Amino acid sequence: MTYKQPRLMIAGTGSGCGKTTVSSALLRAWQRQGVPLCAFKCGPDYIDPMFHRAALGLPSYNLDLFFLKEHMVCDLLAEHLSGGKVGVIEGVMGYYDGMGMTDEASAAHVARATGTPTVLVVRPKGQALSLAAMVQGFVQFAPNTIQGVILNGVTKGMYPFYRDLAARAGVRVYGYLPPIPEAELPERHLGLVTAQELPDLQKRLDLLADAACEGLDLTGLLALAETAQALAEPQPVTRLQLPARIAVARDKAFCFYYADNLDVLTAFGAEIVPFSPLSDPCLPEKIDGVYLGGGYPELYLDALAGNETMKESIRAHIAAGKPMLAECGGFMYLGTEIADGTHCASMVGALPMHTELTKRLQNFGYVTLTAQQDNLLCQAGQTLRAHEFHYSKSDDAGSAFVARKANGKQWDCIFATETLYAGYPHLYFRGQMDAIERFLSVCMEKRARI
């Protein structure tokens, strides 16, 4: 059986064109009108979904065709759009930008695979007739679902000029957003700053919604969303119940979590117990495992270094042979120290490695991990899919796995034992359920032995 699940893809000509700005403005504007909503993000991004969540007060979910098969992405959409919700899916990078020189796992791929109409965000700075050529190029380049354009960073006075140019490509122009300096979303080395770092974020979102109500064709966009291809009803999946208590680091330093990863833990029956390495004195009581996600530990070095009781609590957890899963920022925190270019701060010291911030991306992109030994998540020879995105560099990134990119580049990474996974690569749990079941099973086994 299939169901109508209205939704739109808000894609862009490239990074920096304003996809998150337009998506957040649209979410908040439709929310004001009482439209039931759910937000999504193409690809492995952590930060943009934080702005969706801030706009709606609800989680935003990643749709990633490197980690999941097409039917699984459709099931995830159908699951979260049940009950008459309208989906807003923010694209990733440029519309056709996928793995290597292909559009695999791109926004275009997700839109095609899910039958979702696309509206392309265009920022026509320094363009006139070239705007029409660019839009036409996107429309004609390859099979796609592009149905319209939104012009970003355009004044009300210049909008008719740019609207008429964009319309030459044969697609509908659904309005514009003007420059709003007070509502700009600041950037740093991994993209936008995190949502919780902006104390006036709700005011910025309201300003964006005001502009959307004036400049966007909200009724027309909603009608376009209704044309999305119907999705099949997702099939229920029964999971082995493993009611482990998992402490999850959740604060300003550790905030990079896929919403679906936490849902997967809950689906297995796990209880998520949040804690803060910044402000809590120690790990929560009676926990079976710890999940240290990524984030920006380099911005809070003094606070993390100064919380000696927390560091001792984590060292004791690892020394006792209790399971620990640490990704990227969490991995950095487990090392001896982090240097940010001006000073060096002592961290947990559970791993024999030093981390430094650099001025360029290190090992960026999707990777396939092959285990060199049996470990917390899998057996030797088995593979996991992951993603790396960091500016820091460790003097020892581990050697329990070999990471391989699609272009053939490979390197050693990750510290792993029967109770530990700690490394730069981020995991998407739904794409490797056996590994998460193994993690939770070890948590339960260790509980029974202690």
C-alpha positions in Angstrom: 0.0 0.0 0.0 1.2 3.5 -0.8 0.5 6.8 0.9 0.8 10.4 -0.2 3.7 12.0 1.7 4.1 15.6 0.6 7.7 16.8 0.6 10.2 19.1 -1.1 13.9 19.0 -1.7 15.6 22.4 -1.1 18.8 22.0 -3.0 21.5 24.4 -4.1 24.0 25.2 -6.9 26.8 24.7 -4.4 27.9 25.1 -0.8 27.3 28.6 0.5 24.3 29.5 -1.6 22.0 29.5 1.4 20.3 26.1 1.6 20.1 26.1 5.4 18.9 29.7 5.5 16.1 29.0 3.0 15.2 25.7 4.6 15.0 27.2 8.1 13.0 30.2 6.8 10.5 27.9 5.1 10.2 25.6 8.1 9.5 28.4 10.5 7.1 30.2 8.1 5.1 27.0 7.5 5.1 26.2 11.2 3.4 29.6 11.8 0.7 28.6 9.4 0.0 25.4 11.3 1.5 23.1 8.7 2.6 19.8 10.4 6.3 19.3 9.5 9.3 17.1 9.6 12.8 18.1 8.4 15.6 16.1 6.8 19.1 16.6 5.6 20.9 14.9 2.7 24.2 13.4 3.5 26.3 13.1 6.7 26.0 16.6 8.0 25.4 17.2 11.8 25.2 21.0 12.0 22.4 21.9 9.5 19.9 19.6 11.2 20.5 21.5 14.4 19.0 24.6 12.8 16.0 22.6 11.5 15.5 21.4 15.0 15.7 24.9 16.4 13.1 26.1 13.9 10.7 23.3 14.6 11.5 22.0 18.1 11.7 18.5 16.6 14.6 16.3 15.4 15.8 16.5 11.8 16.8 13.2 10.1 19.7 12.5 7.7 19.0 10.8 4.4 22.2 9.2 3.1 22.5 6.9 0.2 26.1 5.9 1.0 24.9 4.4 4.3 21.5 3.2 3.2 19.9 1.5 0.2 17.3 3.5 -1.7 14.4 1.5 -0.3 15.7 2.2 3.3 15.8 5.9 2.7 12.2 5.8 1.4 11.1 3.8 4.5 12.8 6.4 6.7 10.9 9.2 5.0 7.6 7.3 5.1 8.1 6.6 8.8 8.7 10.2 9.8 6.1 11.7 7.4 3.3 9.6 8.8 0.3 11.4 10.1 0.0 14.0 7.3 3.4 15.8 7.9 5.0 17.8 5.1 8.7 17.1 4.6 11.4 19.7 4.0 14.6 18.0 2.8 17.7 20.1 2.7 20.3 19.1 0.0 24.0 18.7 0.4 26.7 20.7 -1.3 25.8 21.3 -5.0 22.8 19.5 -6.3 24.7 16.9 -8.3 27.8 16.6 -6.0 28.1 13.0 -4.9 30.9 10.6 -4.5 34.0 11.4 -6.6 33.0 12.4 -10.1 29.5 10.9 -9.8 26.2 12.0 -8.4 26.0 8.9 -6.2 24.6 9.8 -2.7 24.0 13.4 -3.9 20.9 15.5 -3.3 19.9 14.8 -6.9 20.2 11.0 -6.2 18.1 11.3 -3.1 15.5 13.3 -4.9 15.3 10.8 -7.8 15.3 7.8 -5.5 12.4 9.2 -3.4 10.4 10.9 -6.1 10.7 14.3 -4.4 10.3 17.5 -6.3 13.3 19.8 -6.1 13.5 23.6 -5.7 16.9 25.0 -6.5 18.4 27.8 -4.3 20.3 30.2 -6.4 22.3 33.2 -5.2 22.8 35.4 -8.3 25.6 37.6 -7.0 27.5 39.2 -9.9 25.3 37.7 -12.6 22.8 38.9 -15.1 22.0 36.7 -18.2 24.5 34.1 -16.9 21.9 33.3 -14.2 19.5 31.9 -16.9 22.4 29.9 -18.4 23.3 28.4 -14.9 19.7 27.4 -14.1 19.2 26.0 -17.5 22.4 24.0 -17.1 21.2 22.4 -13.8 17.8 21.6 -15.4 19.3 19.9 -18.5 22.5 18.4 -17.1 21.0 15.0 -16.1 17.7 13.4 -15.1 16.4 15.3 -12.1 13.3 16.4 -10.3 14.0 20.2 -10.4 10.6 22.0 -10.6 11.5 25.5 -9.4 13.9 28.1 -8.2 14.2 30.3 -5.1 16.5 33.3 -5.4 18.5 34.0 -2.3 20.2 37.3 -1.3 18.1 39.3 -3.7 16.5 42.7 -2.8 12.9 43.3 -3.4 13.7 45.9 -6.0 15.9 43.5 -8.0 13.7 40.5 -7.7 11.6 41.1 -10.9 14.8 41.4 -12.9 16.3 38.1 -11.6 12.9 36.3 -11.6 12.5 37.0 -15.3 16.0 35.8 -16.1 15.7 32.6 -14.1 12.3 31.9 -15.7 14.0 31.6 -19.1 15.2 28.1 -18.0 11.5 27.0 -18.1 11.0 26.5 -14.4 8.8 28.3 -11.9 10.4 30.9 -9.6 8.9 30.5 -6.2 10.1 33.8 -4.8 13.1 35.3 -3.0 14.8 36.0 0.3 16.5 39.3 0.7 19.8 39.9 2.5 19.1 40.0 6.2 22.4 40.8 8.1 20.8 40.4 11.5 19.7 36.9 10.6 22.9 35.6 9.0 24.1 32.2 10.3 27.8 32.5 11.0 30.4 30.0 9.8 33.5 28.3 11.0 35.9 25.5 9.8 33.3 22.7 9.8 30.5 24.8 8.3 28.0 26.8 10.2 28.4 27.4 13.9 26.2 25.1 16.0 22.7 26.3 16.7 23.1 26.3 20.5 26.0 28.8 20.2 23.6 31.5 19.0 21.7 32.9 22.0 19.5 35.0 19.6 18.8 32.2 17.2 15.0 32.2 17.6 15.0 35.9 16.8 17.1 35.2 13.6 14.7 32.4 12.6 11.7 34.7 13.1 13.3 37.3 10.9 13.9 34.7 8.2 10.3 33.6 8.5 9.1 37.2 8.2 11.1 37.4 5.0 9.7 34.1 3.7 6.1 35.2 4.4 6.7 38.3 2.3 9.0 36.9 -0.5 8.2 33.2 -1.0 5.2 31.7 -2.6 4.4 29.5 0.4 1.1 28.3 -1.1 2.7 27.4 -4.3 5.5 25.5 -2.6 3.0 23.6 -0.5 1.1 22.6 -3.7 4.4 21.5 -5.2 5.2 19.3 -2.2 1.8 17.6 -2.7 3.1 16.3 -6.1 5.7 14.1 -4.5 5.6 10.5 -5.4 3.7 8.3 -3.0 5.8 6.1 -0.7 5.2 2.5 0.3 4.2 1.9 3.9 7.4 1.0 5.8 7.6 -2.6 7.0 8.0 -3.0 10.8 11.3 -4.6 11.9 11.6 -6.5 15.1 14.8 -5.9 16.9 16.5 -8.1 19.6 15.8 -6.2 22.9 19.0 -5.3 24.6 18.0 -2.9 27.4 21.5 -1.5 28.2 21.9 1.9 29.9 24.1 4.0 27.5 25.6 7.2 28.7 25.6 9.7 25.8 27.7 12.9 26.0 25.4 15.8 25.2 26.6 19.4 25.6 28.2 22.2 23.6 31.5 20.3 23.1 29.9 17.0 22.1 26.8 17.6 20.0 27.3 15.8 16.7 24.8 13.0 16.7 22.5 11.7 14.0 19.0 11.8 15.4 18.4 8.3 13.9 21.4 6.9 15.7 19.7 7.6 19.0 16.5 6.2 17.6 18.3 3.0 16.7 19.6 2.6 20.2 16.1 3.1 21.6 14.7 0.6 19.0 17.0 -2.1 20.5 15.6 -1.2 23.9 18.6 0.8 25.2 18.1 3.6 27.7 19.9 6.8 26.7 21.3 8.6 29.7 22.7 12.1 28.7 25.7 13.6 30.5 28.0 16.5 30.1 31.8 16.1 30.1 31.9 19.9 30.5 29.9 20.3 33.6 29.0 16.9 35.3 31.4 15.6 37.9 31.4 12.0 36.6 29.7 9.5 34.4 26.1 8.6 35.3 25.6 5.8 37.8 24.7 2.2 36.7 25.6 2.6 33.0 26.6 -0.3 30.8 28.3 1.7 28.0 29.4 5.1 26.9 28.8 6.9 23.5 31.1 9.9 23.0 30.0 11.7 19.8 31.8 14.3 17.8 31.6 18.1 18.2 33.9 20.9 19.0 36.0 19.9 22.0 38.7 22.3 20.8 36.5 25.3 21.6 36.2 24.2 25.3 39.7 23.0 26.1 40.1 24.7 29.5 36.7 23.5 30.7 37.3 19.9 29.6 40.8 19.9 30.9 39.7 21.3 34.3 37.0 18.6 34.9 39.4 16.2 36.5 36.8 14.1 38.2 35.0 13.4 34.8 38.3 12.5 33.2 39.1 10.0 36.0 35.5 8.6 35.8 36.0 7.9 32.0 39.5 6.4 32.6 38.0 4.1 35.3 35.2 3.0 32.9 37.6 2.0 30.2 40.1 0.3 32.7 37.2 -1.7 34.1 36.6 -3.2 30.6 33.2 -1.5 30.1 32.2 -0.7 26.5 33.1 2.7 25.0 32.2 4.0 21.5 33.9 7.3 20.7 33.8 9.2 17.4 35.9 12.2 16.1 35.6 14.8 18.9 35.0 12.1 21.4 38.1 10.2 20.2 40.1 13.4 20.5 38.9 13.8 24.1 40.2 10.4 25.0 43.7 11.2 24.0 46.4 12.8 26.2 46.0 16.4 25.0 44.6 18.7 22.4 46.4 21.7 21.0 44.5 24.5 19.2 47.5 26.5 18.0 47.8 28.8 21.0 47.9 26.4 23.9 47.7 22.7 24.8 45.3 21.2 27.3 45.3 17.8 29.0 42.4 15.4 28.1 41.4 12.0 29.5 44.6 10.2 28.7 43.1 6.9 28.0 44.6 6.7 24.5 48.3 7.4 23.8 47.9 10.2 21.3 48.2 13.9 20.9 45.8 15.9 18.7 46.5 19.3 17.0 44.1 21.6 15.1 45.3 22.3 11.5 44.2 24.7 8.9 42.8 22.2 6.4 40.5 19.2 6.2 42.1 15.9 7.0 40.9 12.6 5.3 37.5 14.2 4.4 34.7 12.1 3.0 33.0 8.7 2.9 35.2 5.7 3.8 34.8 1.9 4.0 36.5 0.5 7.2 37.9 -3.0 7.2 38.6 -4.5 10.6 42.1 -5.9 11.1 41.1 -7.7 14.3 38.0 -8.7 16.2 36.6 -5.8 18.2 33.6 -4.2 19.9 31.7 -3.7 16.6 32.7 -6.5 14.3 35.0 -9.4 13.5 38.3 -9.2 11.6 37.7 -8.8 7.9 34.3 -7.3 8.2 33.5 -3.9 7.0 31.7 -0.8 8.3 30.8 2.4 6.3 31.7 5.7 7.9 32.4 9.4 7.2 35.3 11.6 8.3 35.2 15.4 8.5 37.7 17.1 10.7 40.5 19.7 10.8 42.4 18.1 13.6 45.3 15.6 13.2 46.4 13.0 15.7 50.0 11.7 15.9 48.5 8.2 16.3 45.0 7.6 14.8 45.1 3.9 15.6 45.5 0.8 13.4 42.6 -1.6 14.2 40.9 -0.7 10.9 42.0 0.2 7.4 40.0 3.1 5.9 39.5 3.2 2.1 38.0 5.9 -0.1 36.4 5.3 -3.5 39.4 6.9 -5.1 41.7 4.2 -3.7 43.3 6.3 -1.0 43.7 4.3 2.2 45.1 4.7 5.7 45.2 3.0 9.2 42.8 4.3 11.8 40.9 3.6 15.0 41.8 2.1 18.4 39.7 -1.0 19.0 39.5 -3.8 21.4 36.7 -6.2 22.5 35.2 -3.3 24.5 36.5 -0.2 22.6 35.9 1.6 19.3 37.6 5.1 19.2 38.6 6.9 16.0 37.9 9.8 13.7 35.3 8.0 11.5 31.6 8.7 12.3 29.1 5.8 12.0 25.5 5.8 10.9 23.9 3.1 13.0 21.0 2.1 10.7 23.4 1.2 8.0 25.2 -1.3 10.2 22.7 -2.7 12.6 24.7 -5.9 13.3 27.6 -3.7 14.7 25.2 -1.8 17.0 23.6 -5.1 18.1 27.1 -6.4 18.9 27.9 -3.2 20.9 24.8 -3.4 23.0 25.2 -7.2 23.5 28.7 -6.6 24.9 27.3 -3.9 27.2 24.8 -6.5 28.5 27.4 -9.2 28.8 29.7 -6.9 30.8 26.8 -5.9 33.1 26.1 -9.6 33.8 29.8 -10.2 34.7 30.2 -7.3 37.1 
